[in-house]
Structure formats: C-alpha cells, structure tokens
Amino acid sequence: MSLLANGLVRPNRIKLDACSAMLACDRKELEHNVKEGWYMRRGIIIISLILLTLTLSLLATGPVFASAEAGANAAKATGLAWWAWPAILFGVTFVMGIVAVLAGVGGGVLFTPIIGGFFPFSMDFVRAAGLLVALSGALAAGPGLLKKGMADLRLAIPVALIASSGAIVGAMIGLAMPDNIVQISLGVAILAIVGIMLKAKKSEFPDVPKADNLSTALKITGIYHETSTGQDVNWKIHRTPQGLITFIFIGVMAGMFGLGAGWANVPVLNLMMGAPLKVSVATSKFLLSITDTSAAWIYINQGALIPMIVVPSIIGIMLGSFIGVKLLAKTKPAMIKNIVIVLLAFSGIRAILKGFGI
Amino acid sequence: MRDSSASAIRAPKQTKKAAPQHAIGATEEQVIYANILNIGMKIGLVGIIASFLVYLSGLMSPMIPVTEVSNYWGMKSHDYLVAANIQSGWTWVGLYRYGDFINFFPIAFLAGVTVFCYLAIIPTLLRKKDSVYAVIAMLEVLVLVAAASGLISTGGH
C-alpha cells in the first residue's frame, strides 16, 4: 500500500478498493490523489532523463570548446560529420524548448549562453540565432495571447517603440565588440539574470492606487477574464515614465546579447508598473516579437546568419515547446525552474571562463 | 472610454460616464494584429522548413557546400563575409539561386511580419481618432524598416 500511496506504482482498481476500505476513505478521492502522485512522479522521471541527456550532451562536446577559435576546427578535431553539430544543436534546442516551457522562461535566455558556451559557433551567429529563436516563439504565442486579451496592445505599443530602438543600439554595440568581451559580458549578464530569478518576487495583482498621468493620457488600462477566480479583472498601471526608461536598457541588453528579454520585461511590467502578473507575462511574450525583430535585422544585414545554425534551432525549440506544454500540467514547474537556474548559472560561469580563454 | 477605477478585482461595471470601449478580451486593432501575425507566422514557419529541406537535399546548389559550413561558423560575421566573398545588407536577395540563401527568404519574412501587423492597425487607429497611438505605430514602422534596410550598420570587428 505504501508503494501505491507514494505513487510509485500505477493505480489499480483492486488495490484502490482494498486501500480505501482499510483507510475508510472515499475511493474516488483516493484514486484522484494516487493518480496525481503517479503522474507527478512520471513527469519528474521524464524531466530528469531529459536534463541528464542534455547535460551529457554538453559534457560530451565540452572539450572541443576550450578556445574561442575552436569553431573552424571543431569538425576536424572531433572527426564528426558535417551534419553532427546541427543535429546535436537540434537535439539540445528541442530539450531546451521543453525545459523553457516547464520553467516558465523564454527560449532566448537559455539558448544564447548555452549554445554560445558549449558549441563551436561564433557569438555573432549564436546571438542572431538566439534572437530569431526568441522571435519565433513570440510569433507563435502572440496571436493567441492577443485574442484572449491577456497581452495588451496599448501597453505593448509604446514600450515596444522604446525597447526596439534600444535593441538596435544594443545589436550595433554587440557586433562591434570582440568575441571574448561579449562572452565575459554575457556571463556577467547571465549571472545577474540568475540573481533576478532567485530574488524577484511576483505580484499576481499589484496594488495600483491610482494610474499615473502618462498612462491615463495614453489610456493604458484594460480588463481581462481571470479563469482561476471566474472574475473579470480591471487593471491600470503607474510609474509609466520610469518603466519606459527601464525598457531602454532592457532593449539594449536584448540586442547586445541576443537574449529574449522576458526575464526583464515581466518584473518591470509587473512590479514596477503594476500590471497584473498574467497580463505582464503575456504582454512580455508578445513584446519579444517586436523587440527582437529590430535587433535581428541588424544581425541579418551584417551577415550574422548561417541557416545551418538558425533553422535547426528554431525548429528544435518550437517542437520542444509543444511537448513542454503537454508536460506542463503533469510536472512541478518550481522544481524545473530551480534546475534551469542552476543550468544558467553554470552557463554564465562557462561564458566568463571562455571569455578569458580558459 | 476605458474604465480606470481603483479596484483591481471586481465584476465589470457599466456606467453612463465610463462605458468600456471593447468587450472583455481584445480590441478591434488587437484582433486585426493577431490575425495577421497568426497567418504570417504559419507561412514563415512552413517556408523555413521547406527551404531548409531544399537546402539539405541539394536540389539547389549552395554557395557554400554543406560540408564546408563548419569552416566559417567560428568566425566573426565580418570575417565570414570576407572569407566567403559575400556582401552585407540585402545582397542575399540576388543569391536566390543558391540553396543556402533561399533560407533567408522565409527568415526575412518572419522578421518582417511585425511591420505588416503595424501597417494593418494604423487605419483602424486613425478611424478611431486615436492619433497618439497611430503616430507611435508609424514611428515603430519607421524603426523596424530602418533596422531592416541595412542602412544602420556597425564598423564591424
């Protein structure tokens, strides 16, 4: 009975009848609790195997990337066929897509540091691919979020103008920097992001006593239907000027490092400007489709696009995201997020070391 | 006019002075934006997969053979352009005969969908006399077009 209660064996009607009789509890309730535990255990096992595969893949390819110039000789050094690196890239980004959904992070914040730290590609190509990966994810999610009213266009449009302009500047700066400086800066940025993910609180319904003058003038306010409570939520924002200024820096960082900016968008929209958490998350996801577009064009026009890197990445992340959505209901997102934080910290340290040629 | 009352969680309230501009969910321009985004995303994604399959199959000869791509992906982008004898900017359009460069078309399309979305909502914003947002949307189009034009460049490294 303990194995059944702990969810380590599949629920069986005969066992459940016996258990409910012994425990004098409702059989349906017992069945529900046992099934939930069984699915959770199965989900944890599946995720652990996936992450183990990812880790082993990274470790297996690790020694090749000891130097920043390993790329050109990577295939020769390892004796791998020309298609091996794109195939590994597809596999890694597929797992990344699953993990990103489960952890509630964007694909871009995982893609650039991990691929940049462990694959033999120049950071120019990695960042361009990272922006296009984040862009693709945002384009896929955007329509649904807009139609449901979760992403708000009135909130996004002025923010997007600021952030996309900053992203252009960031992309120009990033392309002008030597690779080792990019790696070190990226590593520091990733560790800062880890700190934000660890420390930042979230407020489901921030207290906004009064909308500020700018948001009132722009009529940035809205209503969305909260399914968990069955109520319609009126919301408004404040500190709009401060938020818009912050988005300048977010845009610059996104363009410079080829990261999606969701890790920064959500705290600013939610904690600084006071938008409800779901509106912040949805609007942030939609915002990436605009911010990353402007930066991606700078990289494309500077020749930083190799289809053999970009296309497997986009397809891998998108397929992984579909799987991740299906697994989401059966796993504990908090546990996955902790694993992702560790992975990001590892990637950040790896990027700094790579920048110093270690 | 949108409701801007203090309470964050309550049932929707219809008043004579502050009738909601739209039903709960999306505004008209939001739905227009979403529909174009949805169609554009699907076309772009199908195009990416199709062009990549053509590239891998060798139906169209690539400018850089697939077996030699690894010689370039470790270089800075500027060095890659010099080594591969490729010009920056929109010169990839003229290389449509090569299997590797046909991948640029759906990728560029995906990167350009947002511009079409903004252009589509501007008439609606003007019709609603929402001139501030119409101007912001026009500025955004200018920013995105400027980024896509190739006129904004770096000195490279």
Interface residues (C-beta under 8 A of the other chain):
Chain A: E69 A70 G71 A72 N73 A74 A75 W82 W83 W85 P120 F121 S122 D124 F125 A128 L132 L135 S136 L139 A140 G142 P143 G144 L146 K147 K148 G149 D152 L153 R154 I157 P158 A160 L161 S164 S165 I168 M172 I173 L175 A176 M177 P178 D179 F205 P206 D207 V208 P209 K210 A211 T216 A217 L218 K219 T221 G222 I223 Y224 H225 E226 T229 Q231 D232 V233 N234 W235 K236 P276 S289 I290 T293 S294 A295 A296 W297 I298 Y299 I300 N301 Q302 G303 A304 L305 I306 P307 M308 I309 V310 V311 I314 I315 M318
Chain B: M1 R2 D3 S4 S5 A6 S7 A8 I9 R10 A11 P12 K13 P20 I24 G25 A26 T27 E29 Q30 V31 Y33 A34 N35 L37 N38 G40 M41 G44 L45 I48 I49 S51 F52 Y55 V66 T67 E68 V69 S70 N71 Y72 W73 G74 M75 K76 S77 H78 Y80 L81 I86 S88 G89 W90 D100 N103 F104 I107 A108 L110 A111 G112 V113 T114 I121 V132 Y133 I136 A137 L139 E140 V143 L144 A146 A147 A148 S149 G150 I152 S153 T154 G155 G156 H157
